[in-house]
Amino acid sequence: MAPNPSRTPSKGRTMKRLLNRTLAAVIMTVASMGAACGTSAPASVDGLRRVVGTDLIGARGATPADQRKIDRTVVGLCAAAVWTKGECSRHGEGQE
């Protein structure tokens, strides 16, 4: 029997490779879309300044005025729930 020239052994391997590459591309596309949907946009600088304030700039905690600046910043962080309740309460410990 003569070999069939239209069906060579390498044709099956080529098709498998093509299917594997296509499957890999589909999986990567779905994974990329899933990762992109779970990502939140970065916060704006203006919004962050409204929450945290700019009082902390230059404060070192060495003077009562510096401590007030730090306290005002912590109030913003606690009010916006950036810090946990435990972190907020620990900030006030030891003062007075």
C-alpha positions in Angstrom: 0.0 0.0 0.0 1.3 3.4 -0.9 1.5 6.2 1.7 -1.2 8.8 1.5 0.6 12.1 0.6 -2.2 14.3 2.0 -1.9 12.9 5.5 1.7 13.0 6.8 2.7 12.1 10.3 3.8 15.7 11.1 0.3 17.2 10.3 -1.2 15.7 13.5 1.7 17.1 15.6 1.3 20.5 14.0 -2.4 20.5 14.8 -1.8 19.6 18.4 0.7 22.4 18.8 -1.8 24.8 17.3 -4.5 23.7 19.7 -2.2 23.9 22.7 -1.1 27.4 21.8 -4.7 28.5 21.2 -5.8 27.0 24.5 -2.9 28.7 26.3 -3.9 32.0 24.7 -7.5 31.6 25.8 -6.5 30.8 29.4 -4.1 33.8 29.5 -6.8 36.1 28.2 -9.4 35.0 30.7 -6.8 35.2 33.5 -5.8 38.7 32.4 -9.4 39.9 32.3 -10.1 38.4 35.8 -7.1 40.2 37.2 -8.0 43.5 35.6 -11.6 43.3 37.0 -10.3 42.9 40.6 -8.0 45.9 40.5 -9.2 49.1 41.9 -8.2 52.5 40.6 -5.6 54.5 42.5 -6.9 57.2 44.9 -6.6 60.8 43.9 -4.2 63.0 45.6 -6.9 65.6 46.4 -9.0 62.9 48.1 -6.1 61.6 50.1 -5.3 65.2 51.3 -8.9 65.6 52.4 -8.8 62.4 54.4 -5.3 62.7 55.9 -4.7 66.4 55.7 -1.4 68.2 55.3 -0.8 68.9 59.0 1.8 66.2 59.3 4.3 67.9 56.9 7.2 69.1 59.0 6.0 67.6 62.3 8.5 65.7 64.3 6.6 65.1 67.5 9.2 67.1 69.5 6.8 69.9 70.6 3.2 70.1 71.7 2.4 71.8 68.4 3.9 68.9 66.5 1.9 66.4 68.6 -1.3 68.3 67.7 -0.4 68.0 64.0 0.1 64.3 64.4 -3.2 63.9 66.3 -5.1 65.8 63.6 -3.6 63.4 61.0 -4.6 60.4 63.0 -8.1 61.7 63.4 -8.4 61.7 59.6 -7.0 58.2 59.3 -9.4 56.9 61.9 -12.4 58.7 60.6 -11.8 57.3 57.1 -11.3 53.8 58.5 -7.8 53.6 57.0 -6.6 52.5 60.4 -8.4 49.8 62.5 -10.1 50.7 65.8 -7.3 49.0 67.6 -4.6 51.1 65.9 -6.6 54.3 66.6 -7.0 53.5 70.3 -3.3 52.6 70.6 -2.4 56.1 69.3 -4.1 57.7 72.3 -2.5 55.4 74.9 0.1 57.0 77.1 -1.0 60.6 76.4 -2.2 63.0 79.1 
